[in-house]
Amino acid sequence: MNAGQISVTLSRLEKAGLVTCEQAAGLPDRPDRKVYALTAAGQQRVGGWLADVSWPGPGMAEFHLKLVTAAAAGLADPLAIIDAQRRELLRRLRDAKRAVMAEPTRPGSQAAPPGVWARVAGLEG
């Protein structure tokens, strides 16, 4: 992302009421600068994003970004985010297992390889 895009994005966030902007005095050899902070609405929006475990889940890059954001901003516990995502994935895995087990075996279909459900059970523990 280039600097111009960052300014446009911050301006949009400010207009949406998700961040505030203040001028901060610069150093003698640097100009004044803008300092942005999340508003209460912005904190709520970020908190909702951090707590979201919907599927399809975030890609690895987005998941890592959530963890770094949570740790840096102190808006959520990164371990709680990992745990919530793990619980949701295991819930979906159990639902898929139940759906597969409930289907009658059809001629020519392949069952899960031996030991797959034992490994799933190990993850659930």
Helices and strands as residue ranges (DSSP letters): H 3-15, E 19-24, E 33-38, H 40-51, H 60-73, H 78-102, H 116-124
